[in-house]
Structures are given as structure tokens and as C-alpha cells.
Amino acid sequence: MIRPLPREKMTSRPPQPIGDLLGELMARRGFARVQAAAACENAWRDAAGPLLASQSRVGSARRGVLEVIVASSLLAQEVGFQKAALLAQLKQRLPDEGIHDLRVRVGRIA
């Protein structure tokens, strides 16, 4: 048989603000990462332009390095040529991400 705790040992916490609870829930479920990934994808599309954006996609962003997957080695070379301009535009569009470099690799764009 389970005995209830005496009243003096029970501690009641004051209610938490709903904003704190929602923030904690979002962090636990990974919604913040999903939103950050969507922001990176949108910023990449804006910075790269329609032609390059249609042949590439954004991978992960870790420690200020944004991974970009492109459809061919020719596009990887083109991103390399435009790297400084692309980084400047990404820094302007995503100041909180702290992106300072691009890692380009050839892969599947699907």
C-alpha cells in the first residue's frame, strides 16, 4: 500500500508563465531546429538566385559552417567562385546564425 507524503514534505511550485512552458516544449521536440533549417533554406534561395537554388539544397549548419549540396561538380565550382558574395548575403539575412563559411558537396537534390 502506498502512503501519501505528509503535507509538510510536499512542496508546491508557483505557476510558470505560458511562454516559458512553450519555449521548453519547443526545445524538447526540436521545433527550433526545424524553424532554423527553414530560415537557412529561405536565405539560401534568396542569396543563390533562382538558377543555383533550383540545383542545390541546404544541409546542416554546424559551428557557423553551412553545408550546401549541389547537383554537379560544375555547380560546386560556381559556388566556390561566388562564395564571398554568398556569405555576405547569408550573414545579412541570418545574423543570429553566425555563418562564416560554406561547405559545398555534390549530392542528390531530391
N, CA, C and O atoms as CSV, one atom per row, in Angstrom:
chain,resi,resn,atom,element,x,y,z
A,1,MET,N,N,0.831,-1.180,0.000
A,1,MET,CA,C,0.000,0.000,0.000
A,1,MET,C,C,0.883,1.252,0.000
A,1,MET,O,O,1.835,1.339,0.775
A,2,ILE,N,N,0.575,2.204,-0.851
A,2,ILE,CA,C,1.351,3.432,-0.971
A,2,ILE,C,C,0.779,4.464,-0.021
A,2,ILE,O,O,-0.418,4.749,-0.016
A,3,ARG,N,N,1.668,5.009,0.778
A,3,ARG,CA,C,1.247,6.021,1.738
A,3,ARG,C,C,1.533,7.407,1.173
A,3,ARG,O,O,2.615,7.639,0.631
A,4,PRO,N,N,0.604,8.312,1.287
A,4,PRO,CA,C,0.850,9.670,0.794
A,4,PRO,C,C,1.867,10.390,1.676
A,4,PRO,O,O,1.997,10.100,2.865
A,5,LEU,N,N,2.579,11.331,1.070
A,5,LEU,CA,C,3.542,12.128,1.823
A,5,LEU,C,C,2.811,13.074,2.771
A,5,LEU,O,O,1.727,13.560,2.447
A,6,PRO,N,N,3.386,13.335,3.920
A,6,PRO,CA,C,2.784,14.324,4.814
A,6,PRO,C,C,2.806,15.706,4.160
A,6,PRO,O,O,3.677,15.988,3.338
A,7,ARG,N,N,1.870,16.550,4.515
A,7,ARG,CA,C,1.730,17.868,3.903
A,7,ARG,C,C,2.982,18.720,4.024
A,7,ARG,O,O,3.295,19.465,3.095
A,8,GLU,N,N,3.698,18.642,5.116
A,8,GLU,CA,C,4.864,19.490,5.294
A,8,GLU,C,C,6.000,19.111,4.335
A,8,GLU,O,O,6.875,19.938,4.077
A,9,LYS,N,N,6.009,17.904,3.809
A,9,LYS,CA,C,7.051,17.494,2.876
A,9,LYS,C,C,6.683,17.798,1.427
A,9,LYS,O,O,7.557,17.779,0.561
A,10,MET,N,N,5.443,18.071,1.149
A,10,MET,CA,C,5.031,18.425,-0.206
A,10,MET,C,C,5.402,19.877,-0.465
A,10,MET,O,O,5.173,20.758,0.364
A,11,THR,N,N,5.971,20.096,-1.614
A,11,THR,CA,C,6.298,21.468,-1.976
A,11,THR,C,C,5.500,21.832,-3.219
A,11,THR,O,O,5.405,21.046,-4.162
A,12,SER,N,N,4.949,22.985,-3.211
A,12,SER,CA,C,4.199,23.431,-4.384
A,12,SER,C,C,5.015,24.513,-5.077
A,12,SER,O,O,5.574,25.403,-4.438
A,13,ARG,N,N,5.066,24.413,-6.378
A,13,ARG,CA,C,5.788,25.394,-7.170
A,13,ARG,C,C,4.802,26.436,-7.670
A,13,ARG,O,O,3.640,26.127,-7.932
A,14,PRO,N,N,5.261,27.650,-7.799
A,14,PRO,CA,C,4.375,28.665,-8.367
A,14,PRO,C,C,4.156,28.361,-9.854
A,14,PRO,O,O,5.002,27.732,-10.490
A,15,PRO,N,N,3.050,28.797,-10.393
A,15,PRO,CA,C,2.798,28.519,-11.816
A,15,PRO,C,C,3.833,29.206,-12.698
A,15,PRO,O,O,4.288,30.314,-12.413
A,16,GLN,N,N,4.191,28.511,-13.785
A,16,GLN,CA,C,5.159,29.058,-14.729
A,16,GLN,C,C,4.437,29.829,-15.823
A,16,GLN,O,O,3.313,29.485,-16.188
A,17,PRO,N,N,5.072,30.864,-16.345
A,17,PRO,CA,C,4.462,31.593,-17.461
A,17,PRO,C,C,4.330,30.677,-18.687
A,17,PRO,O,O,5.190,29.831,-18.931
A,18,ILE,N,N,3.263,30.851,-19.442
A,18,ILE,CA,C,2.986,30.001,-20.594
A,18,ILE,C,C,4.091,30.108,-21.646
A,18,ILE,O,O,4.385,29.131,-22.334
A,19,GLY,N,N,4.697,31.274,-21.774
A,19,GLY,CA,C,5.787,31.454,-22.737
A,19,GLY,C,C,6.978,30.575,-22.408
A,19,GLY,O,O,7.607,30.014,-23.305
A,20,ASP,N,N,7.296,30.451,-21.108
A,20,ASP,CA,C,8.407,29.586,-20.697
A,20,ASP,C,C,8.098,28.125,-20.987
A,20,ASP,O,O,8.966,27.378,-21.436
A,21,LEU,N,N,6.864,27.724,-20.732
A,21,LEU,CA,C,6.471,26.336,-20.980
A,21,LEU,C,C,6.521,25.997,-22.471
A,21,LEU,O,O,6.995,24.929,-22.860
A,22,LEU,N,N,6.024,26.923,-23.301
A,22,LEU,CA,C,6.045,26.687,-24.747
A,22,LEU,C,C,7.472,26.639,-25.277
A,22,LEU,O,O,7.790,25.809,-26.128
A,23,GLY,N,N,8.327,27.518,-24.782
A,23,GLY,CA,C,9.728,27.510,-25.198
A,23,GLY,C,C,10.414,26.199,-24.835
A,23,GLY,O,O,11.178,25.649,-25.628
A,24,GLU,N,N,10.142,25.708,-23.645
A,24,GLU,CA,C,10.724,24.440,-23.208
A,24,GLU,C,C,10.207,23.274,-24.059
A,24,GLU,O,O,10.968,22.389,-24.448
A,25,LEU,N,N,8.913,23.292,-24.337
A,25,LEU,CA,C,8.322,22.243,-25.171
A,25,LEU,C,C,8.917,22.256,-26.572
A,25,LEU,O,O,9.233,21.201,-27.121
A,26,MET,N,N,9.072,23.435,-27.151
A,26,MET,CA,C,9.653,23.539,-28.494
A,26,MET,C,C,11.092,23.033,-28.505
A,26,MET,O,O,11.512,22.367,-29.451
A,27,ALA,N,N,11.835,23.345,-27.473
A,27,ALA,CA,C,13.218,22.883,-27.405
A,27,ALA,C,C,13.280,21.365,-27.273
A,27,ALA,O,O,14.120,20.720,-27.899
A,28,ARG,N,N,12.404,20.802,-26.472
A,28,ARG,CA,C,12.396,19.348,-26.293
A,28,ARG,C,C,12.015,18.611,-27.566
A,28,ARG,O,O,12.578,17.559,-27.868
A,29,ARG,N,N,11.079,19.145,-28.300
A,29,ARG,CA,C,10.572,18.482,-29.504
A,29,ARG,C,C,11.366,18.810,-30.760
A,29,ARG,O,O,11.134,18.199,-31.804
A,30,GLY,N,N,12.300,19.758,-30.690
A,30,GLY,CA,C,13.138,20.075,-31.828
A,30,GLY,C,C,12.534,21.040,-32.831
A,30,GLY,O,O,13.023,21.140,-33.956
A,31,PHE,N,N,11.480,21.754,-32.450
A,31,PHE,CA,C,10.849,22.694,-33.372
A,31,PHE,C,C,11.771,23.854,-33.716
A,31,PHE,O,O,11.711,24.386,-34.825
A,32,ALA,N,N,12.612,24.246,-32.788
A,32,ALA,CA,C,13.523,25.361,-33.052
A,32,ALA,C,C,14.491,25.006,-34.170
A,32,ALA,O,O,14.812,25.849,-35.007
A,33,ARG,N,N,14.955,23.769,-34.188
A,33,ARG,CA,C,15.866,23.339,-35.263
A,33,ARG,C,C,15.155,23.336,-36.606
A,33,ARG,O,O,15.744,23.703,-37.622
A,34,VAL,N,N,13.899,22.928,-36.617
A,34,VAL,CA,C,13.129,22.908,-37.858
A,34,VAL,C,C,12.951,24.331,-38.375
A,34,VAL,O,O,13.089,24.580,-39.572
A,35,GLN,N,N,12.647,25.257,-37.485
A,35,GLN,CA,C,12.479,26.644,-37.892
A,35,GLN,C,C,13.793,27.234,-38.388
A,35,GLN,O,O,13.805,27.980,-39.367
A,36,ALA,N,N,14.906,26.906,-37.719
A,36,ALA,CA,C,16.211,27.401,-38.145
A,36,ALA,C,C,16.580,26.837,-39.508
A,36,ALA,O,O,17.136,27.550,-40.344
A,37,ALA,N,N,16.275,25.562,-39.742
A,37,ALA,CA,C,16.563,24.950,-41.038
A,37,ALA,C,C,15.748,25.605,-42.142
A,37,ALA,O,O,16.259,25.836,-43.239
A,38,ALA,N,N,14.500,25.904,-41.864
A,38,ALA,CA,C,13.654,26.576,-42.857
A,38,ALA,C,C,14.167,27.984,-43.135
A,38,ALA,O,O,14.138,28.437,-44.280
A,39,ALA,N,N,14.632,28.676,-42.109
A,39,ALA,CA,C,15.183,30.018,-42.305
A,39,ALA,C,C,16.446,29.962,-43.148
A,39,ALA,O,O,16.655,30.814,-44.012
A,40,CYS,N,N,17.294,28.961,-42.902
A,40,CYS,CA,C,18.521,28.798,-43.704
A,40,CYS,C,C,18.174,28.491,-45.154
A,40,CYS,O,O,18.801,29.025,-46.069
A,41,GLU,N,N,17.195,27.646,-45.367
A,41,GLU,CA,C,16.779,27.285,-46.729
A,41,GLU,C,C,16.263,28.520,-47.477
A,41,GLU,O,O,16.619,28.739,-48.634
A,42,ASN,N,N,15.437,29.312,-46.826
A,42,ASN,CA,C,14.906,30.527,-47.462
A,42,ASN,C,C,16.005,31.536,-47.748
A,42,ASN,O,O,16.018,32.154,-48.812
A,43,ALA,N,N,16.926,31.708,-46.813
A,43,ALA,CA,C,18.025,32.649,-47.012
A,43,ALA,C,C,18.924,32.178,-48.157
A,43,ALA,O,O,19.397,32.994,-48.948
A,44,TRP,N,N,19.161,30.867,-48.248
A,44,TRP,CA,C,19.978,30.338,-49.337
A,44,TRP,C,C,19.305,30.604,-50.689
A,44,TRP,O,O,19.965,31.026,-51.638
A,45,ARG,N,N,18.010,30.360,-50.773
A,45,ARG,CA,C,17.290,30.601,-52.029
A,45,ARG,C,C,17.394,32.070,-52.452
A,45,ARG,O,O,17.588,32.371,-53.630
A,46,ASP,N,N,17.265,32.968,-51.490
A,46,ASP,CA,C,17.367,34.390,-51.798
A,46,ASP,C,C,18.780,34.764,-52.233
A,46,ASP,O,O,18.961,35.509,-53.196
A,47,ALA,N,N,19.772,34.252,-51.529
A,47,ALA,CA,C,21.165,34.607,-51.816
A,47,ALA,C,C,21.656,33.971,-53.119
A,47,ALA,O,O,22.377,34.612,-53.885
A,48,ALA,N,N,21.276,32.731,-53.374
A,48,ALA,CA,C,21.800,31.994,-54.523
A,48,ALA,C,C,21.134,32.385,-55.830
A,48,ALA,O,O,21.744,32.266,-56.893
A,49,GLY,N,N,19.921,32.839,-55.772
A,49,GLY,CA,C,19.205,33.148,-57.000
A,49,GLY,C,C,18.457,31.926,-57.507
A,49,GLY,O,O,18.720,30.810,-57.059
A,50,PRO,N,N,17.528,32.123,-58.434
A,50,PRO,CA,C,16.653,31.023,-58.850
A,50,PRO,C,C,17.363,29.863,-59.544
A,50,PRO,O,O,17.006,28.706,-59.318
A,51,LEU,N,N,18.360,30.145,-60.383
A,51,LEU,CA,C,19.023,29.076,-61.120
A,51,LEU,C,C,19.832,28.167,-60.195
A,51,LEU,O,O,19.687,26.945,-60.233
A,52,LEU,N,N,20.679,28.768,-59.370
A,52,LEU,CA,C,21.507,27.976,-58.449
A,52,LEU,C,C,20.648,27.327,-57.362
A,52,LEU,O,O,20.916,26.195,-56.960
A,53,ALA,N,N,19.634,28.023,-56.888
A,53,ALA,CA,C,18.780,27.471,-55.834
A,53,ALA,C,C,18.006,26.248,-56.318
A,53,ALA,O,O,17.733,25.334,-55.540
A,54,SER,N,N,17.655,26.231,-57.603
A,54,SER,CA,C,16.908,25.081,-58.121
A,54,SER,C,C,17.787,23.839,-58.259
A,54,SER,O,O,17.275,22.722,-58.330
A,55,GLN,N,N,19.095,24.029,-58.298
A,55,GLN,CA,C,20.028,22.906,-58.456
A,55,GLN,C,C,20.820,22.632,-57.184
A,55,GLN,O,O,21.853,21.964,-57.225
A,56,SER,N,N,20.342,23.142,-56.060
A,56,SER,CA,C,21.054,22.943,-54.790
A,56,SER,C,C,20.059,22.894,-53.639
A,56,SER,O,O,18.887,23.239,-53.787
A,57,ARG,N,N,20.557,22.458,-52.499
A,57,ARG,CA,C,19.746,22.486,-51.277
A,57,ARG,C,C,20.671,22.667,-50.094
A,57,ARG,O,O,21.867,22.389,-50.176
A,58,VAL,N,N,20.114,23.129,-49.006
A,58,VAL,CA,C,20.879,23.374,-47.790
A,58,VAL,C,C,20.879,22.119,-46.944
A,58,VAL,O,O,19.844,21.477,-46.761
A,59,GLY,N,N,22.042,21.777,-46.432
A,59,GLY,CA,C,22.160,20.665,-45.489
A,59,GLY,C,C,22.069,21.208,-44.071
A,59,GLY,O,O,21.135,21.934,-43.727
A,60,SER,N,N,23.030,20.855,-43.271
A,60,SER,CA,C,23.014,21.284,-41.875
A,60,SER,C,C,23.914,22.498,-41.672
A,60,SER,O,O,24.793,22.778,-42.487
A,61,ALA,N,N,23.684,23.202,-40.593
A,61,ALA,CA,C,24.531,24.334,-40.193
A,61,ALA,C,C,25.109,24.004,-38.832
A,61,ALA,O,O,24.386,23.913,-37.840
A,62,ARG,N,N,26.417,23.827,-38.797
A,62,ARG,CA,C,27.088,23.486,-37.536
A,62,ARG,C,C,28.297,24.383,-37.346
A,62,ARG,O,O,29.122,24.546,-38.245
A,63,ARG,N,N,28.382,24.954,-36.168
A,63,ARG,CA,C,29.517,25.794,-35.781
A,63,ARG,C,C,29.822,26.875,-36.811
A,63,ARG,O,O,30.985,27.173,-37.081
A,64,GLY,N,N,28.784,27.453,-37.378
A,64,GLY,CA,C,28.962,28.543,-38.315
A,64,GLY,C,C,29.282,28.128,-39.740
A,64,GLY,O,O,29.559,28.977,-40.587
A,65,VAL,N,N,29.247,26.835,-40.010
A,65,VAL,CA,C,29.517,26.340,-41.364
A,65,VAL,C,C,28.224,25.778,-41.930
A,65,VAL,O,O,27.643,24.842,-41.380
A,66,LEU,N,N,27.783,26.361,-43.036
A,66,LEU,CA,C,26.555,25.928,-43.694
A,66,LEU,C,C,26.919,24.947,-44.805
A,66,LEU,O,O,27.716,25.262,-45.689
A,67,GLU,N,N,26.337,23.775,-44.750
A,67,GLU,CA,C,26.573,22.764,-45.774
A,67,GLU,C,C,25.577,22.975,-46.904
A,67,GLU,O,O,24.377,23.122,-46.671
A,68,VAL,N,N,26.087,22.987,-48.129
A,68,VAL,CA,C,25.251,23.156,-49.315
A,68,VAL,C,C,25.508,21.975,-50.230
A,68,VAL,O,O,26.655,21.686,-50.570
A,69,ILE,N,N,24.450,21.293,-50.629
A,69,ILE,CA,C,24.558,20.153,-51.531
A,69,ILE,C,C,24.134,20.638,-52.917
A,69,ILE,O,O,23.063,21.221,-53.084
A,70,VAL,N,N,24.990,20.387,-53.904
A,70,VAL,CA,C,24.710,20.808,-55.273
A,70,VAL,C,C,24.620,19.589,-56.175
A,70,VAL,O,O,25.097,18.511,-55.822
A,71,ALA,N,N,24.005,19.763,-57.344
A,71,ALA,CA,C,23.724,18.654,-58.241
A,71,ALA,C,C,24.945,18.192,-59.035
A,71,ALA,O,O,24.983,17.040,-59.467
A,72,SER,N,N,25.942,19.052,-59.239
A,72,SER,CA,C,27.090,18.656,-60.055
A,72,SER,C,C,28.359,19.351,-59.569
A,72,SER,O,O,28.312,20.319,-58.809
A,73,SER,N,N,29.492,18.827,-60.034
A,73,SER,CA,C,30.768,19.429,-59.658
A,73,SER,C,C,30.928,20.809,-60.301
A,73,SER,O,O,31.615,21.667,-59.746
A,74,LEU,N,N,30.316,21.031,-61.441
A,74,LEU,CA,C,30.342,22.342,-62.078
A,74,LEU,C,C,29.675,23.384,-61.175
A,74,LEU,O,O,30.181,24.497,-61.027
A,75,LEU,N,N,28.550,23.021,-60.579
A,75,LEU,CA,C,27.864,23.941,-59.658
A,75,LEU,C,C,28.669,24.141,-58.381
A,75,LEU,O,O,28.671,25.232,-57.810
A,76,ALA,N,N,29.350,23.095,-57.933
A,76,ALA,CA,C,30.197,23.232,-56.740
A,76,ALA,C,C,31.309,24.248,-57.000
A,76,ALA,O,O,31.642,25.053,-56.131
A,77,GLN,N,N,31.871,24.202,-58.191
A,77,GLN,CA,C,32.905,25.160,-58.557
A,77,GLN,C,C,32.326,26.570,-58.651
A,77,GLN,O,O,32.971,27.533,-58.238
A,78,GLU,N,N,31.129,26.695,-59.186
A,78,GLU,CA,C,30.481,28.002,-59.297
A,78,GLU,C,C,30.205,28.598,-57.919
A,78,GLU,O,O,30.398,29.796,-57.706
A,79,VAL,N,N,29.756,27.764,-56.986
A,79,VAL,CA,C,29.537,28.245,-55.611
A,79,VAL,C,C,30.869,28.699,-55.013
A,79,VAL,O,O,30.923,29.695,-54.292
A,80,GLY,N,N,31.933,27.972,-55.314
A,80,GLY,CA,C,33.255,28.382,-54.847
A,80,GLY,C,C,33.657,29.750,-55.363
A,80,GLY,O,O,34.233,30.551,-54.627
A,81,PHE,N,N,33.352,30.023,-56.640
A,81,PHE,CA,C,33.661,31.331,-57.215
A,81,PHE,C,C,32.848,32.439,-56.556
A,81,PHE,O,O,33.355,33.543,-56.358
A,82,GLN,N,N,31.608,32.160,-56.217
A,82,GLN,CA,C,30.704,33.165,-55.654
A,82,GLN,C,C,30.662,33.132,-54.124
A,82,GLN,O,O,29.817,33.789,-53.517
A,83,LYS,N,N,31.545,32.390,-53.511
A,83,LYS,CA,C,31.482,32.141,-52.070
A,83,LYS,C,C,31.447,33.424,-51.234
A,83,LYS,O,O,30.637,33.535,-50.315
A,84,ALA,N,N,32.305,34.379,-51.538
A,84,ALA,CA,C,32.362,35.611,-50.742
A,84,ALA,C,C,31.046,36.377,-50.811
A,84,ALA,O,O,30.543,36.849,-49.791
A,85,ALA,N,N,30.491,36.498,-52.009
A,85,ALA,CA,C,29.227,37.223,-52.159
A,85,ALA,C,C,28.087,36.467,-51.479
A,85,ALA,O,O,27.237,37.076,-50.830
A,86,LEU,N,N,28.067,35.143,-51.627
A,86,LEU,CA,C,27.013,34.341,-50.990
A,86,LEU,C,C,27.088,34.447,-49.468
A,86,LEU,O,O,26.064,34.584,-48.798
A,87,LEU,N,N,28.306,34.383,-48.924
A,87,LEU,CA,C,28.468,34.502,-47.470
A,87,LEU,C,C,28.011,35.867,-46.971
A,87,LEU,O,O,27.372,35.966,-45.924
A,88,ALA,N,N,28.334,36.913,-47.713
A,88,ALA,CA,C,27.908,38.263,-47.300
A,88,ALA,C,C,26.390,38.353,-47.254
A,88,ALA,O,O,25.828,38.928,-46.321
A,89,GLN,N,N,25.728,37.793,-48.247
A,89,GLN,CA,C,24.267,37.839,-48.268
A,89,GLN,C,C,23.665,36.967,-47.173
A,89,GLN,O,O,22.668,37.347,-46.560
A,90,LEU,N,N,24.259,35.801,-46.919
A,90,LEU,CA,C,23.753,34.927,-45.857
A,90,LEU,C,C,23.933,35.567,-44.480
A,90,LEU,O,O,23.055,35.462,-43.623
A,91,LYS,N,N,25.064,36.223,-44.273
A,91,LYS,CA,C,25.286,36.911,-42.993
A,91,LYS,C,C,24.263,38.025,-42.798
A,91,LYS,O,O,23.806,38.267,-41.680
A,92,GLN,N,N,23.907,38.696,-43.876
A,92,GLN,CA,C,22.920,39.773,-43.790
A,92,GLN,C,C,21.535,39.214,-43.492
A,92,GLN,O,O,20.787,39.800,-42.709
A,93,ARG,N,N,21.184,38.085,-44.109
A,93,ARG,CA,C,19.844,37.504,-43.935
A,93,ARG,C,C,19.718,36.684,-42.654
A,93,ARG,O,O,18.625,36.562,-42.101
A,94,LEU,N,N,20.825,36.125,-42.182
A,94,LEU,CA,C,20.809,35.283,-40.976
A,94,LEU,C,C,21.858,35.759,-39.968
A,94,LEU,O,O,22.835,35.052,-39.724
A,95,PRO,N,N,21.675,36.935,-39.386
A,95,PRO,CA,C,22.702,37.445,-38.472
A,95,PRO,C,C,22.859,36.615,-37.192
A,95,PRO,O,O,23.946,36.573,-36.616
A,96,ASP,N,N,21.798,35.964,-36.749
A,96,ASP,CA,C,21.871,35.192,-35.500
A,96,ASP,C,C,22.524,33.825,-35.677
A,96,ASP,O,O,22.939,33.218,-34.690
A,97,GLU,N,N,22.624,33.331,-36.897
A,97,GLU,CA,C,23.204,32.007,-37.139
A,97,GLU,C,C,24.723,32.018,-37.074
A,97,GLU,O,O,25.324,30.982,-36.788
A,98,GLY,N,N,25.355,33.138,-37.325
A,98,GLY,CA,C,26.813,33.231,-37.259
A,98,GLY,C,C,27.515,32.434,-38.349
A,98,GLY,O,O,28.571,31.852,-38.099
A,99,ILE,N,N,26.959,32.398,-39.534
A,99,ILE,CA,C,27.553,31.631,-40.629
A,99,ILE,C,C,28.783,32.372,-41.142
A,99,ILE,O,O,28.706,33.541,-41.521
A,100,HIS,N,N,29.921,31.673,-41.147
A,100,HIS,CA,C,31.165,32.280,-41.602
A,100,HIS,C,C,31.840,31.478,-42.710
A,100,HIS,O,O,32.871,31.895,-43.239
A,101,ASP,N,N,31.261,30.324,-43.065
A,101,ASP,CA,C,31.863,29.518,-44.126
A,101,ASP,C,C,30.794,28.638,-44.775
A,101,ASP,O,O,29.747,28.365,-44.188
A,102,LEU,N,N,31.086,28.205,-45.994
A,102,LEU,CA,C,30.229,27.277,-46.721
A,102,LEU,C,C,31.018,26.002,-46.995
A,102,LEU,O,O,32.195,26.052,-47.349
A,103,ARG,N,N,30.371,24.884,-46.830
A,103,ARG,CA,C,30.948,23.603,-47.222
A,103,ARG,C,C,30.074,23.084,-48.348
A,103,ARG,O,O,28.883,22.843,-48.152
A,104,VAL,N,N,30.648,22.912,-49.506
A,104,VAL,CA,C,29.906,22.512,-50.688
A,104,VAL,C,C,30.254,21.059,-51.016
A,104,VAL,O,O,31.423,20.675,-51.033
A,105,ARG,N,N,29.237,20.280,-51.269
A,105,ARG,CA,C,29.472,18.908,-51.715
A,105,ARG,C,C,28.443,18.539,-52.777
A,105,ARG,O,O,27.339,19.081,-52.830
A,106,VAL,N,N,28.848,17.603,-53.611
A,106,VAL,CA,C,27.977,17.142,-54.686
A,106,VAL,C,C,27.127,16.000,-54.137
A,106,VAL,O,O,27.635,15.092,-53.480
A,107,GLY,N,N,25.847,16.060,-54.413
A,107,GLY,CA,C,24.949,15.031,-53.914
A,107,GLY,C,C,23.632,15.058,-54.647
A,107,GLY,O,O,23.463,15.741,-55.657
A,108,ARG,N,N,22.730,14.315,-54.121
A,108,ARG,CA,C,21.408,14.200,-54.725
A,108,ARG,C,C,20.519,15.351,-54.254
A,108,ARG,O,O,20.488,15.680,-53.068
A,109,ILE,N,N,19.813,15.947,-55.181
A,109,ILE,CA,C,18.906,17.065,-54.887
A,109,ILE,C,C,17.487,16.578,-55.099
A,109,ILE,O,O,16.933,16.744,-56.186
A,110,ALA,N,N,16.896,15.989,-54.094
A,110,ALA,CA,C,15.528,15.483,-54.261
A,110,ALA,C,C,14.680,15.824,-53.075
A,110,ALA,O,O,13.499,15.477,-53.040
